[in-house]
Amino acid sequence: MMSDWITFENATYLVEQAFLVADDNTAALLEKTSIEVYTGRDGKKHLKGSGLVQNMLLVELLEENDDLDLILDLGENFKYLMKTPRIIGGKVFSPNTKSFIQFDPIAPWSEISESEFTKLKNEFKLL
């Protein structure tokens, strides 16, 4: 069941660090990222989020990679890997600006340890 993995209460949560990461470990920082946990009409918990990204960096990531993963640090021991979330952004933008993207999982996220988070982050090639 999709909602069983969401252990958070219904609320909006600020994300301390968020990165979009490609298969080749190229990554882009998301700023002002938050996630929202809510109960849908079906009575199940759902999760969605948004973050601010430099438009040109997102284009660079998507030029070489079809799928992007999302790594989220919600502070303390709350660190997660979201494999290939659905990412929605604007259609028209100026390359030198930042835009908000929206994301939601297509599969449950995986909790990762502090050491795994640090290891992944150290392997990033940050754009």
Backbone atoms as SQL, in Angstrom:
CREATE TABLE atoms (id INTEGER PRIMARY KEY, chain TEXT, resi INTEGER, resn TEXT, atom TEXT, x REAL, y REAL, z REAL);
INSERT INTO atoms VALUES
  (1, 'A', 1, 'MET', 'N', 0.845, -1.184, 0.000),
  (2, 'A', 1, 'MET', 'CA', 0.000, 0.000, 0.000),
  (3, 'A', 1, 'MET', 'C', 0.888, 1.245, 0.000),
  (4, 'A', 2, 'MET', 'N', 0.611, 2.157, -0.875),
  (5, 'A', 2, 'MET', 'CA', 1.471, 3.320, -1.094),
  (6, 'A', 2, 'MET', 'C', 1.655, 4.173, 0.159),
  (7, 'A', 3, 'SER', 'N', 0.649, 4.336, 0.986),
  (8, 'A', 3, 'SER', 'CA', 0.759, 5.294, 2.079),
  (9, 'A', 3, 'SER', 'C', 1.394, 4.715, 3.340),
  (10, 'A', 4, 'ASP', 'N', 1.578, 3.406, 3.421),
  (11, 'A', 4, 'ASP', 'CA', 2.120, 2.791, 4.635),
  (12, 'A', 4, 'ASP', 'C', 3.526, 3.271, 4.978),
  (13, 'A', 5, 'TRP', 'N', 4.277, 3.701, 3.997),
  (14, 'A', 5, 'TRP', 'CA', 5.659, 4.112, 4.235),
  (15, 'A', 5, 'TRP', 'C', 5.769, 5.549, 4.732),
  (16, 'A', 6, 'ILE', 'N', 4.677, 6.291, 4.726),
  (17, 'A', 6, 'ILE', 'CA', 4.704, 7.684, 5.188),
  (18, 'A', 6, 'ILE', 'C', 4.396, 7.686, 6.681),
  (19, 'A', 7, 'THR', 'N', 5.434, 7.874, 7.480),
  (20, 'A', 7, 'THR', 'CA', 5.278, 7.803, 8.933),
  (21, 'A', 7, 'THR', 'C', 5.078, 9.172, 9.570),
  (22, 'A', 8, 'PHE', 'N', 5.114, 10.230, 8.783),
  (23, 'A', 8, 'PHE', 'CA', 4.960, 11.585, 9.294),
  (24, 'A', 8, 'PHE', 'C', 3.485, 11.944, 9.439),
  (25, 'A', 9, 'GLU', 'N', 3.207, 12.847, 10.378),
  (26, 'A', 9, 'GLU', 'CA', 1.857, 13.379, 10.543),
  (27, 'A', 9, 'GLU', 'C', 1.562, 14.356, 9.403),
  (28, 'A', 10, 'ASN', 'N', 0.286, 14.613, 9.158),
  (29, 'A', 10, 'ASN', 'CA', -0.104, 15.592, 8.147),
  (30, 'A', 10, 'ASN', 'C', 0.440, 16.963, 8.538),
  (31, 'A', 11, 'ALA', 'N', 1.286, 17.523, 7.704),
  (32, 'A', 11, 'ALA', 'CA', 1.898, 18.830, 7.954),
  (33, 'A', 11, 'ALA', 'C', 2.819, 19.149, 6.787),
  (34, 'A', 12, 'THR', 'N', 3.336, 20.376, 6.790),
  (35, 'A', 12, 'THR', 'CA', 4.376, 20.773, 5.847),
  (36, 'A', 12, 'THR', 'C', 5.699, 20.771, 6.606),
  (37, 'A', 13, 'TYR', 'N', 6.713, 20.152, 6.009),
  (38, 'A', 13, 'TYR', 'CA', 8.026, 20.013, 6.636),
  (39, 'A', 13, 'TYR', 'C', 9.079, 20.699, 5.784),
  (40, 'A', 14, 'LEU', 'N', 9.907, 21.523, 6.430),
  (41, 'A', 14, 'LEU', 'CA', 11.021, 22.148, 5.722),
  (42, 'A', 14, 'LEU', 'C', 12.135, 21.124, 5.556),
  (43, 'A', 15, 'VAL', 'N', 12.782, 21.158, 4.408),
  (44, 'A', 15, 'VAL', 'CA', 13.882, 20.248, 4.103),
  (45, 'A', 15, 'VAL', 'C', 15.182, 21.033, 4.246),
  (46, 'A', 16, 'GLU', 'N', 16.116, 20.525, 5.047),
  (47, 'A', 16, 'GLU', 'CA', 17.378, 21.237, 5.272),
  (48, 'A', 16, 'GLU', 'C', 18.268, 21.221, 4.037),
  (49, 'A', 17, 'GLN', 'N', 18.364, 20.062, 3.377),
  (50, 'A', 17, 'GLN', 'CA', 19.171, 19.938, 2.162),
  (51, 'A', 17, 'GLN', 'C', 18.435, 19.021, 1.198),
  (52, 'A', 18, 'ALA', 'N', 18.466, 19.392, -0.082),
  (53, 'A', 18, 'ALA', 'CA', 17.841, 18.547, -1.101),
  (54, 'A', 18, 'ALA', 'C', 18.675, 18.624, -2.372),
  (55, 'A', 19, 'PHE', 'N', 18.829, 17.470, -3.017),
  (56, 'A', 19, 'PHE', 'CA', 19.626, 17.389, -4.233),
  (57, 'A', 19, 'PHE', 'C', 18.913, 16.531, -5.263),
  (58, 'A', 20, 'LEU', 'N', 18.887, 17.005, -6.502),
  (59, 'A', 20, 'LEU', 'CA', 18.495, 16.169, -7.631),
  (60, 'A', 20, 'LEU', 'C', 19.764, 15.509, -8.120),
  (61, 'A', 21, 'VAL', 'N', 19.745, 14.187, -8.268),
  (62, 'A', 21, 'VAL', 'CA', 20.962, 13.451, -8.596),
  (63, 'A', 21, 'VAL', 'C', 20.718, 12.541, -9.793),
  (64, 'A', 22, 'ALA', 'N', 21.642, 12.602, -10.750),
  (65, 'A', 22, 'ALA', 'CA', 21.571, 11.755, -11.940),
  (66, 'A', 22, 'ALA', 'C', 22.349, 10.463, -11.704),
  (67, 'A', 23, 'ASP', 'N', 22.170, 9.512, -12.616),
  (68, 'A', 23, 'ASP', 'CA', 22.857, 8.217, -12.508),
  (69, 'A', 23, 'ASP', 'C', 24.374, 8.353, -12.453),
  (70, 'A', 24, 'ASP', 'N', 24.911, 9.388, -13.104),
  (71, 'A', 24, 'ASP', 'CA', 26.368, 9.582, -13.129),
  (72, 'A', 24, 'ASP', 'C', 26.867, 10.399, -11.933),
  (73, 'A', 25, 'ASN', 'N', 25.994, 10.591, -10.924),
  (74, 'A', 25, 'ASN', 'CA', 26.294, 11.343, -9.698),
  (75, 'A', 25, 'ASN', 'C', 26.387, 12.849, -9.894),
  (76, 'A', 26, 'THR', 'N', 26.043, 13.336, -11.075),
  (77, 'A', 26, 'THR', 'CA', 25.926, 14.777, -11.258),
  (78, 'A', 26, 'THR', 'C', 24.701, 15.225, -10.472),
  (79, 'A', 27, 'ALA', 'N', 24.826, 16.344, -9.766),
  (80, 'A', 27, 'ALA', 'CA', 23.735, 16.761, -8.880),
  (81, 'A', 27, 'ALA', 'C', 23.508, 18.265, -8.952),
  (82, 'A', 28, 'ALA', 'N', 22.289, 18.652, -8.628),
  (83, 'A', 28, 'ALA', 'CA', 21.927, 20.066, -8.519),
  (84, 'A', 28, 'ALA', 'C', 21.231, 20.271, -7.180),
  (85, 'A', 29, 'LEU', 'N', 21.562, 21.366, -6.543),
  (86, 'A', 29, 'LEU', 'CA', 20.988, 21.716, -5.254),
  (87, 'A', 29, 'LEU', 'C', 19.581, 22.270, -5.447),
  (88, 'A', 30, 'LEU', 'N', 18.664, 21.845, -4.600),
  (89, 'A', 30, 'LEU', 'CA', 17.339, 22.457, -4.532),
  (90, 'A', 30, 'LEU', 'C', 17.323, 23.365, -3.311),
  (91, 'A', 31, 'GLU', 'N', 16.787, 24.553, -3.468),
  (92, 'A', 31, 'GLU', 'CA', 16.692, 25.504, -2.369),
  (93, 'A', 31, 'GLU', 'C', 15.236, 25.627, -1.935),
  (94, 'A', 32, 'LYS', 'N', 15.035, 26.150, -0.731),
  (95, 'A', 32, 'LYS', 'CA', 13.684, 26.415, -0.214),
  (96, 'A', 32, 'LYS', 'C', 12.757, 25.218, -0.429),
  (97, 'A', 33, 'THR', 'N', 13.276, 24.038, -0.125),
  (98, 'A', 33, 'THR', 'CA', 12.532, 22.805, -0.369),
  (99, 'A', 33, 'THR', 'C', 11.661, 22.459, 0.834),
  (100, 'A', 34, 'SER', 'N', 10.473, 21.971, 0.546),
  (101, 'A', 34, 'SER', 'CA', 9.576, 21.495, 1.595),
  (102, 'A', 34, 'SER', 'C', 8.793, 20.301, 1.073),
  (103, 'A', 35, 'ILE', 'N', 8.301, 19.498, 2.008),
  (104, 'A', 35, 'ILE', 'CA', 7.400, 18.407, 1.642),
  (105, 'A', 35, 'ILE', 'C', 6.106, 18.589, 2.427),
  (106, 'A', 36, 'GLU', 'N', 5.034, 18.133, 1.843),
  (107, 'A', 36, 'GLU', 'CA', 3.738, 18.177, 2.511),
  (108, 'A', 36, 'GLU', 'C', 3.181, 16.764, 2.591),
  (109, 'A', 37, 'VAL', 'N', 2.782, 16.374, 3.790),
  (110, 'A', 37, 'VAL', 'CA', 2.108, 15.096, 4.002),
  (111, 'A', 37, 'VAL', 'C', 0.640, 15.424, 4.245),
  (112, 'A', 38, 'TYR', 'N', -0.231, 14.744, 3.523),
  (113, 'A', 38, 'TYR', 'CA', -1.662, 15.022, 3.650),
  (114, 'A', 38, 'TYR', 'C', -2.450, 13.734, 3.426),
  (115, 'A', 39, 'THR', 'N', -3.678, 13.742, 3.891),
  (116, 'A', 39, 'THR', 'CA', -4.567, 12.600, 3.688),
  (117, 'A', 39, 'THR', 'C', -5.478, 12.919, 2.513),
  (118, 'A', 40, 'GLY', 'N', -5.462, 12.041, 1.528),
  (119, 'A', 40, 'GLY', 'CA', -6.275, 12.246, 0.333),
  (120, 'A', 40, 'GLY', 'C', -7.718, 11.832, 0.552),
  (121, 'A', 41, 'ARG', 'N', -8.519, 12.023, -0.469),
  (122, 'A', 41, 'ARG', 'CA', -9.935, 11.645, -0.396),
  (123, 'A', 41, 'ARG', 'C', -10.108, 10.147, -0.181),
  (124, 'A', 42, 'ASP', 'N', -9.075, 9.403, -0.577),
  (125, 'A', 42, 'ASP', 'CA', -9.124, 7.946, -0.405),
  (126, 'A', 42, 'ASP', 'C', -8.805, 7.514, 1.032),
  (127, 'A', 43, 'GLY', 'N', -8.527, 8.499, 1.900),
  (128, 'A', 43, 'GLY', 'CA', -8.217, 8.188, 3.290),
  (129, 'A', 43, 'GLY', 'C', -6.776, 7.775, 3.525),
  (130, 'A', 44, 'LYS', 'N', -5.964, 7.774, 2.466),
  (131, 'A', 44, 'LYS', 'CA', -4.563, 7.362, 2.573),
  (132, 'A', 44, 'LYS', 'C', -3.654, 8.587, 2.614),
  (133, 'A', 45, 'LYS', 'N', -2.504, 8.412, 3.265),
  (134, 'A', 45, 'LYS', 'CA', -1.523, 9.501, 3.314),
  (135, 'A', 45, 'LYS', 'C', -0.809, 9.613, 1.978),
  (136, 'A', 46, 'HIS', 'N', -0.535, 10.851, 1.597),
  (137, 'A', 46, 'HIS', 'CA', 0.198, 11.148, 0.369),
  (138, 'A', 46, 'HIS', 'C', 1.297, 12.150, 0.707),
  (139, 'A', 47, 'LEU', 'N', 2.252, 12.247, -0.189),
  (140, 'A', 47, 'LEU', 'CA', 3.367, 13.163, -0.002),
  (141, 'A', 47, 'LEU', 'C', 3.608, 13.892, -1.309),
  (142, 'A', 48, 'LYS', 'N', 3.872, 15.187, -1.202),
  (143, 'A', 48, 'LYS', 'CA', 4.293, 15.970, -2.364),
  (144, 'A', 48, 'LYS', 'C', 5.255, 17.028, -1.850),
  (145, 'A', 49, 'GLY', 'N', 6.024, 17.597, -2.757),
  (146, 'A', 49, 'GLY', 'CA', 6.982, 18.595, -2.326),
  (147, 'A', 49, 'GLY', 'C', 7.306, 19.572, -3.425),
  (148, 'A', 50, 'SER', 'N', 8.095, 20.577, -3.047),
  (149, 'A', 50, 'SER', 'CA', 8.550, 21.556, -4.033),
  (150, 'A', 50, 'SER', 'C', 9.905, 22.092, -3.599),
  (151, 'A', 51, 'GLY', 'N', 10.631, 22.612, -4.581),
  (152, 'A', 51, 'GLY', 'CA', 11.933, 23.198, -4.315),
  (153, 'A', 51, 'GLY', 'C', 12.321, 24.132, -5.441),
  (154, 'A', 52, 'LEU', 'N', 13.223, 25.020, -5.143),
  (155, 'A', 52, 'LEU', 'CA', 13.689, 26.028, -6.090),
  (156, 'A', 52, 'LEU', 'C', 14.990, 25.538, -6.717),
  (157, 'A', 53, 'VAL', 'N', 15.057, 25.556, -8.049),
  (158, 'A', 53, 'VAL', 'CA', 16.252, 25.070, -8.741),
  (159, 'A', 53, 'VAL', 'C', 16.690, 26.089, -9.793),
  (160, 'A', 54, 'GLN', 'N', 17.989, 26.171, -9.995),
  (161, 'A', 54, 'GLN', 'CA', 18.538, 26.997, -11.077),
  (162, 'A', 54, 'GLN', 'C', 18.144, 26.322, -12.387),
  (163, 'A', 55, 'ASN', 'N', 17.387, 27.009, -13.225),
  (164, 'A', 55, 'ASN', 'CA', 16.832, 26.402, -14.441),
  (165, 'A', 55, 'ASN', 'C', 17.888, 25.745, -15.320),
  (166, 'A', 56, 'MET', 'N', 19.010, 26.417, -15.506),
  (167, 'A', 56, 'MET', 'CA', 20.043, 25.895, -16.397),
  (168, 'A', 56, 'MET', 'C', 20.622, 24.580, -15.864),
  (169, 'A', 57, 'LEU', 'N', 20.712, 24.447, -14.548),
  (170, 'A', 57, 'LEU', 'CA', 21.251, 23.216, -13.961),
  (171, 'A', 57, 'LEU', 'C', 20.307, 22.042, -14.201),
  (172, 'A', 58, 'LEU', 'N', 19.018, 22.297, -14.101),
  (173, 'A', 58, 'LEU', 'CA', 18.043, 21.241, -14.359),
  (174, 'A', 58, 'LEU', 'C', 18.110, 20.802, -15.816),
  (175, 'A', 59, 'VAL', 'N', 18.251, 21.756, -16.717),
  (176, 'A', 59, 'VAL', 'CA', 18.383, 21.432, -18.144),
  (177, 'A', 59, 'VAL', 'C', 19.631, 20.583, -18.365),
  (178, 'A', 60, 'GLU', 'N', 20.753, 20.979, -17.738),
  (179, 'A', 60, 'GLU', 'CA', 22.002, 20.209, -17.868),
  (180, 'A', 60, 'GLU', 'C', 21.829, 18.778, -17.380),
  (181, 'A', 61, 'LEU', 'N', 21.196, 18.616, -16.232),
  (182, 'A', 61, 'LEU', 'CA', 20.976, 17.270, -15.694),
  (183, 'A', 61, 'LEU', 'C', 20.138, 16.426, -16.643),
  (184, 'A', 62, 'LEU', 'N', 19.093, 17.020, -17.195),
  (185, 'A', 62, 'LEU', 'CA', 18.167, 16.267, -18.041),
  (186, 'A', 62, 'LEU', 'C', 18.698, 16.033, -19.453),
  (187, 'A', 63, 'GLU', 'N', 19.695, 16.810, -19.883),
  (188, 'A', 63, 'GLU', 'CA', 20.285, 16.593, -21.211),
  (189, 'A', 63, 'GLU', 'C', 20.981, 15.243, -21.282),
  (190, 'A', 64, 'GLU', 'N', 21.631, 14.851, -20.206),
  (191, 'A', 64, 'GLU', 'CA', 22.430, 13.626, -20.194),
  (192, 'A', 64, 'GLU', 'C', 21.738, 12.450, -19.516),
  (193, 'A', 65, 'ASN', 'N', 20.646, 12.696, -18.817),
  (194, 'A', 65, 'ASN', 'CA', 20.020, 11.656, -17.995),
  (195, 'A', 65, 'ASN', 'C', 18.508, 11.686, -18.138),
  (196, 'A', 66, 'ASP', 'N', 17.920, 10.510, -18.245),
  (197, 'A', 66, 'ASP', 'CA', 16.466, 10.418, -18.340),
  (198, 'A', 66, 'ASP', 'C', 15.804, 10.482, -16.970),
  (199, 'A', 67, 'ASP', 'N', 16.446, 9.878, -15.987),
  (200, 'A', 67, 'ASP', 'CA', 15.856, 9.799, -14.657),
  (201, 'A', 67, 'ASP', 'C', 16.720, 10.519, -13.634),
  (202, 'A', 68, 'LEU', 'N', 16.068, 11.188, -12.707),
  (203, 'A', 68, 'LEU', 'CA', 16.756, 11.845, -11.606),
  (204, 'A', 68, 'LEU', 'C', 16.201, 11.308, -10.295),
  (205, 'A', 69, 'ASP', 'N', 17.088, 11.129, -9.326),
  (206, 'A', 69, 'ASP', 'CA', 16.667, 10.759, -7.980),
  (207, 'A', 69, 'ASP', 'C', 16.703, 12.016, -7.123),
  (208, 'A', 70, 'LEU', 'N', 16.041, 11.957, -5.995),
  (209, 'A', 70, 'LEU', 'CA', 15.990, 13.089, -5.087),
  (210, 'A', 70, 'LEU', 'C', 16.473, 12.621, -3.723),
  (211, 'A', 71, 'ILE', 'N', 17.441, 13.340, -3.171),
  (212, 'A', 71, 'ILE', 'CA', 17.943, 13.028, -1.840),
  (213, 'A', 71, 'ILE', 'C', 17.525, 14.165, -0.918),
  (214, 'A', 72, 'LEU', 'N', 16.869, 13.799, 0.176),
  (215, 'A', 72, 'LEU', 'CA', 16.293, 14.779, 1.096),
  (216, 'A', 72, 'LEU', 'C', 16.866, 14.605, 2.493),
  (217, 'A', 73, 'ASP', 'N', 17.257, 15.725, 3.095),
  (218, 'A', 73, 'ASP', 'CA', 17.709, 15.747, 4.484),
  (219, 'A', 73, 'ASP', 'C', 16.731, 16.630, 5.245),
  (220, 'A', 74, 'LEU', 'N', 15.916, 16.004, 6.086),
  (221, 'A', 74, 'LEU', 'CA', 14.931, 16.748, 6.869),
  (222, 'A', 74, 'LEU', 'C', 15.470, 17.112, 8.246),
  (223, 'A', 75, 'GLY', 'N', 16.767, 16.917, 8.446),
  (224, 'A', 75, 'GLY', 'CA', 17.375, 17.237, 9.732),
  (225, 'A', 75, 'GLY', 'C', 17.465, 16.003, 10.615),
  (226, 'A', 76, 'GLU', 'N', 18.338, 16.070, 11.587),
  (227, 'A', 76, 'GLU', 'CA', 18.598, 14.966, 12.507),
  (228, 'A', 76, 'GLU', 'C', 18.823, 13.679, 11.717),
  (229, 'A', 77, 'ASN', 'N', 18.111, 12.614, 12.067),
  (230, 'A', 77, 'ASN', 'CA', 18.326, 11.330, 11.390),
  (231, 'A', 77, 'ASN', 'C', 17.331, 11.074, 10.270),
  (232, 'A', 78, 'PHE', 'N', 16.640, 12.101, 9.822),
  (233, 'A', 78, 'PHE', 'CA', 15.600, 11.936, 8.807),
  (234, 'A', 78, 'PHE', 'C', 16.159, 12.264, 7.422),
  (235, 'A', 79, 'LYS', 'N', 16.734, 11.236, 6.796),
  (236, 'A', 79, 'LYS', 'CA', 17.340, 11.393, 5.473),
  (237, 'A', 79, 'LYS', 'C', 16.762, 10.325, 4.562),
  (238, 'A', 80, 'TYR', 'N', 16.431, 10.731, 3.330),
  (239, 'A', 80, 'TYR', 'CA', 15.695, 9.825, 2.448),
  (240, 'A', 80, 'TYR', 'C', 16.190, 9.909, 1.012),
  (241, 'A', 81, 'LEU', 'N', 16.053, 8.792, 0.325),
  (242, 'A', 81, 'LEU', 'CA', 16.321, 8.708, -1.106),
  (243, 'A', 81, 'LEU', 'C', 14.992, 8.416, -1.787),
  (244, 'A', 82, 'MET', 'N', 14.594, 9.301, -2.690),
  (245, 'A', 82, 'MET', 'CA', 13.376, 9.119, -3.467),
  (246, 'A', 82, 'MET', 'C', 13.805, 8.805, -4.899),
  (247, 'A', 83, 'LYS', 'N', 13.587, 7.559, -5.313),
  (248, 'A', 83, 'LYS', 'CA', 13.995, 7.127, -6.654),
  (249, 'A', 83, 'LYS', 'C', 13.021, 7.669, -7.696),
  (250, 'A', 84, 'THR', 'N', 13.575, 8.284, -8.713),
  (251, 'A', 84, 'THR', 'CA', 12.852, 8.781, -9.893),
  (252, 'A', 84, 'THR', 'C', 11.466, 9.354, -9.593),
  (253, 'A', 85, 'PRO', 'N', 11.406, 10.385, -8.734),
  (254, 'A', 85, 'PRO', 'CA', 10.092, 10.984, -8.478),
  (255, 'A', 85, 'PRO', 'C', 9.553, 11.655, -9.743),
  (256, 'A', 86, 'ARG', 'N', 8.253, 11.858, -9.763),
  (257, 'A', 86, 'ARG', 'CA', 7.640, 12.639, -10.842),
  (258, 'A', 86, 'ARG', 'C', 8.014, 14.094, -10.561),
  (259, 'A', 87, 'ILE', 'N', 8.609, 14.762, -11.547),
  (260, 'A', 87, 'ILE', 'CA', 9.044, 16.150, -11.390),
  (261, 'A', 87, 'ILE', 'C', 8.265, 17.002, -12.379),
  (262, 'A', 88, 'ILE', 'N', 7.659, 18.063, -11.865),
  (263, 'A', 88, 'ILE', 'CA', 6.868, 18.954, -12.705),
  (264, 'A', 88, 'ILE', 'C', 7.435, 20.358, -12.570),
  (265, 'A', 89, 'GLY', 'N', 7.729, 20.978, -13.708),
  (266, 'A', 89, 'GLY', 'CA', 8.237, 22.340, -13.710),
  (267, 'A', 89, 'GLY', 'C', 7.541, 23.146, -14.777),
  (268, 'A', 90, 'GLY', 'N', 7.846, 24.418, -14.821),
  (269, 'A', 90, 'GLY', 'CA', 7.273, 25.283, -15.841),
  (270, 'A', 90, 'GLY', 'C', 7.788, 24.934, -17.224),
  (271, 'A', 91, 'LYS', 'N', 7.075, 25.355, -18.229),
  (272, 'A', 91, 'LYS', 'CA', 7.446, 25.034, -19.612),
  (273, 'A', 91, 'LYS', 'C', 8.377, 26.087, -20.218),
  (274, 'A', 92, 'VAL', 'N', 8.233, 27.325, -19.796),
  (275, 'A', 92, 'VAL', 'CA', 9.026, 28.411, -20.377),
  (276, 'A', 92, 'VAL', 'C', 9.759, 29.117, -19.245),
  (277, 'A', 93, 'PHE', 'N', 11.064, 29.310, -19.445),
  (278, 'A', 93, 'PHE', 'CA', 11.806, 30.006, -18.409),
  (279, 'A', 93, 'PHE', 'C', 13.073, 30.612, -18.987),
  (280, 'A', 94, 'SER', 'N', 13.613, 31.553, -18.272),
  (281, 'A', 94, 'SER', 'CA', 14.893, 32.149, -18.620),
  (282, 'A', 94, 'SER', 'C', 15.988, 31.311, -17.965),
  (283, 'A', 95, 'PRO', 'N', 17.051, 30.985, -18.710),
  (284, 'A', 95, 'PRO', 'CA', 18.084, 30.093, -18.174),
  (285, 'A', 95, 'PRO', 'C', 18.779, 30.609, -16.920),
  (286, 'A', 96, 'ASN', 'N', 18.848, 31.916, -16.735),
  (287, 'A', 96, 'ASN', 'CA', 19.599, 32.466, -15.606),
  (288, 'A', 96, 'ASN', 'C', 18.749, 32.689, -14.366),
  (289, 'A', 97, 'THR', 'N', 17.523, 32.196, -14.383),
  (290, 'A', 97, 'THR', 'CA', 16.657, 32.374, -13.225),
  (291, 'A', 97, 'THR', 'C', 16.441, 31.039, -12.521),
  (292, 'A', 98, 'LYS', 'N', 15.799, 31.128, -11.376),
  (293, 'A', 98, 'LYS', 'CA', 15.443, 29.931, -10.621),
  (294, 'A', 98, 'LYS', 'C', 13.929, 29.786, -10.659),
  (295, 'A', 99, 'SER', 'N', 13.476, 28.556, -10.680),
  (296, 'A', 99, 'SER', 'CA', 12.044, 28.281, -10.689),
  (297, 'A', 99, 'SER', 'C', 11.731, 27.176, -9.698),
  (298, 'A', 100, 'PHE', 'N', 10.503, 27.204, -9.204),
  (299, 'A', 100, 'PHE', 'CA', 10.059, 26.115, -8.337),
  (300, 'A', 100, 'PHE', 'C', 9.645, 24.927, -9.184),
  (301, 'A', 101, 'ILE', 'N', 10.074, 23.763, -8.751),
  (302, 'A', 101, 'ILE', 'CA', 9.589, 22.516, -9.339),
  (303, 'A', 101, 'ILE', 'C', 8.763, 21.823, -8.267),
  (304, 'A', 102, 'GLN', 'N', 7.864, 20.986, -8.705),
  (305, 'A', 102, 'GLN', 'CA', 7.088, 20.166, -7.783),
  (306, 'A', 102, 'GLN', 'C', 7.511, 18.726, -7.990),
  (307, 'A', 103, 'PHE', 'N', 7.465, 17.948, -6.933),
  (308, 'A', 103, 'PHE', 'CA', 7.818, 16.534, -7.052),
  (309, 'A', 103, 'PHE', 'C', 6.894, 15.702, -6.181),
  (310, 'A', 104, 'ASP', 'N', 6.671, 14.486, -6.624),
  (311, 'A', 104, 'ASP', 'CA', 5.954, 13.526, -5.796),
  (312, 'A', 104, 'ASP', 'C', 6.458, 12.136, -6.143),
  (313, 'A', 105, 'PRO', 'N', 6.445, 11.252, -5.155),
  (314, 'A', 105, 'PRO', 'CA', 7.020, 9.922, -5.356),
  (315, 'A', 105, 'PRO', 'C', 6.146, 9.047, -6.240),
  (316, 'A', 106, 'ILE', 'N', 6.807, 8.184, -7.005),
  (317, 'A', 106, 'ILE', 'CA', 6.075, 7.159, -7.749),
  (318, 'A', 106, 'ILE', 'C', 6.257, 5.803, -7.061),
  (319, 'A', 107, 'ALA', 'N', 7.117, 5.788, -6.051),
  (320, 'A', 107, 'ALA', 'CA', 7.350, 4.594, -5.227),
  (321, 'A', 107, 'ALA', 'C', 7.773, 5.083, -3.842),
  (322, 'A', 108, 'PRO', 'N', 7.674, 4.251, -2.825),
  (323, 'A', 108, 'PRO', 'CA', 8.089, 4.673, -1.483),
  (324, 'A', 108, 'PRO', 'C', 9.554, 5.112, -1.446),
  (325, 'A', 109, 'TRP', 'N', 9.825, 6.130, -0.636),
  (326, 'A', 109, 'TRP', 'CA', 11.212, 6.549, -0.461),
  (327, 'A', 109, 'TRP', 'C', 11.916, 5.572, 0.462),
  (328, 'A', 110, 'SER', 'N', 13.255, 5.609, 0.438),
  (329, 'A', 110, 'SER', 'CA', 14.062, 4.758, 1.314),
  (330, 'A', 110, 'SER', 'C', 14.746, 5.644, 2.335),
  (331, 'A', 111, 'GLU', 'N', 14.662, 5.253, 3.591),
  (332, 'A', 111, 'GLU', 'CA', 15.395, 5.980, 4.618),
  (333, 'A', 111, 'GLU', 'C', 16.862, 5.604, 4.494),
  (334, 'A', 112, 'ILE', 'N', 17.745, 6.596, 4.593),
  (335, 'A', 112, 'ILE', 'CA', 19.181, 6.329, 4.517),
  (336, 'A', 112, 'ILE', 'C', 19.849, 6.850, 5.787),
  (337, 'A', 113, 'SER', 'N', 20.947, 6.219, 6.153),
  (338, 'A', 113, 'SER', 'CA', 21.664, 6.600, 7.371),
  (339, 'A', 113, 'SER', 'C', 22.456, 7.882, 7.139),
  (340, 'A', 114, 'GLU', 'N', 22.866, 8.484, 8.235),
  (341, 'A', 114, 'GLU', 'CA', 23.703, 9.690, 8.173),
  (342, 'A', 114, 'GLU', 'C', 24.977, 9.405, 7.378),
  (343, 'A', 115, 'SER', 'N', 25.604, 8.246, 7.623),
  (344, 'A', 115, 'SER', 'CA', 26.855, 7.917, 6.927),
  (345, 'A', 115, 'SER', 'C', 26.608, 7.674, 5.436),
  (346, 'A', 116, 'GLU', 'N', 25.488, 7.043, 5.098),
  (347, 'A', 116, 'GLU', 'CA', 25.166, 6.825, 3.686),
  (348, 'A', 116, 'GLU', 'C', 24.873, 8.154, 2.995),
  (349, 'A', 117, 'PHE', 'N', 24.164, 9.043, 3.698),
  (350, 'A', 117, 'PHE', 'CA', 23.876, 10.371, 3.156),
  (351, 'A', 117, 'PHE', 'C', 25.180, 11.118, 2.874),
  (352, 'A', 118, 'THR', 'N', 26.091, 11.096, 3.843),
  (353, 'A', 118, 'THR', 'CA', 27.381, 11.780, 3.686),
  (354, 'A', 118, 'THR', 'C', 28.179, 11.174, 2.537),
  (355, 'A', 119, 'LYS', 'N', 28.172, 9.852, 2.433),
  (356, 'A', 119, 'LYS', 'CA', 28.889, 9.168, 1.353),
  (357, 'A', 119, 'LYS', 'C', 28.318, 9.582, -0.008),
  (358, 'A', 120, 'LEU', 'N', 27.003, 9.551, -0.135),
  (359, 'A', 120, 'LEU', 'CA', 26.363, 9.953, -1.395),
  (360, 'A', 120, 'LEU', 'C', 26.708, 11.398, -1.739),
  (361, 'A', 121, 'LYS', 'N', 26.597, 12.267, -0.739),
  (362, 'A', 121, 'LYS', 'CA', 26.860, 13.694, -0.952),
  (363, 'A', 121, 'LYS', 'C', 28.312, 13.925, -1.377),
  (364, 'A', 122, 'ASN', 'N', 29.246, 13.179, -0.790),
  (365, 'A', 122, 'ASN', 'CA', 30.662, 13.323, -1.145),
  (366, 'A', 122, 'ASN', 'C', 30.955, 12.838, -2.560),
  (367, 'A', 123, 'GLU', 'N', 30.104, 11.970, -3.092),
  (368, 'A', 123, 'GLU', 'CA', 30.298, 11.454, -4.449),
  (369, 'A', 123, 'GLU', 'C', 29.653, 12.338, -5.514),
  (370, 'A', 124, 'PHE', 'N', 28.848, 13.306, -5.089),
  (371, 'A', 124, 'PHE', 'CA', 28.188, 14.193, -6.054),
  (372, 'A', 124, 'PHE', 'C', 29.207, 14.996, -6.846),
  (373, 'A', 125, 'LYS', 'N', 28.861, 15.241, -8.101),
  (374, 'A', 125, 'LYS', 'CA', 29.544, 16.257, -8.898),
  (375, 'A', 125, 'LYS', 'C', 28.533, 17.395, -9.006),
  (376, 'A', 126, 'LEU', 'N', 28.611, 18.321, -8.053),
  (377, 'A', 126, 'LEU', 'CA', 27.626, 19.394, -7.964),
  (378, 'A', 126, 'LEU', 'C', 27.798, 20.379, -9.109),
  (379, 'A', 127, 'LEU', 'N', 26.722, 20.619, -9.826),
  (380, 'A', 127, 'LEU', 'CA', 26.762, 21.579, -10.942),
  (381, 'A', 127, 'LEU', 'C', 26.734, 22.996, -10.406);
